[in-house]
Amino acid sequence: MAKFVVFTTFTSQDLRARHRPEHRVHLRKLVDEGALLLAGPFEDETSGGMMIFEAESAEAVSAMVNADPFTTEGVFASIEIRPFTQVVP
């Protein structure tokens, strides 16, 4: 399994607030499955956020992110998936 960092930006705070409950349900499911290690917005809470996944491939991460209500409802303006090499715990 490899680790991946996902950077996102938001389109609209109104859309974000409207779809946050179902987004969090989706994230909780991914945590329960062991795929999502952590997630959250950047400190300013308006520009975007970050998620760290453990998965077989970037394509698997992309499928999980594409199923997120923040993606399907147009909350994410951009999504960048980058492989990550963990050196220390």
Residue pairs with C-beta under 8 A, 6 or more apart in sequence:
1 54
1 55
1 56
2 54
2 55
2 56
2 57
2 83
2 84
3 37
3 52
3 53
3 54
3 83
3 84
3 85
3 86
4 52
4 53
4 54
4 55
4 58
4 61
4 81
4 82
4 83
4 84
5 50
5 51
5 52
5 81
5 82
5 84
6 50
6 51
6 52
6 53
6 61
6 65
6 79
6 80
6 81
6 82
7 48
7 49
7 50
7 78
7 79
7 80
7 82
8 48
8 49
8 50
8 51
8 70
8 76
8 77
8 78
8 79
8 80
9 47
9 48
9 76
9 77
9 78
10 16
10 46
10 47
10 48
10 49
10 75
10 76
10 77
11 74
11 75
11 76
11 77
12 74
12 75
13 46
15 73
15 74
15 75
16 70
16 75
18 73
19 69
19 70
19 73
19 75
22 69
23 68
23 69
23 70
23 75
26 67
26 68
26 69
27 36
27 39
27 51
27 68
30 36
30 53
30 64
31 37
34 54
35 53
35 54
35 55
35 60
35 64
36 51
36 52
36 53
36 64
37 52
37 53
37 54
38 51
38 52
39 49
39 50
39 51
39 52
40 49
40 50
41 48
41 49
42 48
42 49
42 50
48 77
48 78
51 65
52 84
53 61
53 64
55 61
55 64
58 81
58 83
61 81
62 81
65 71
65 76
65 79
65 81
66 72
68 76
69 75
70 76
71 79
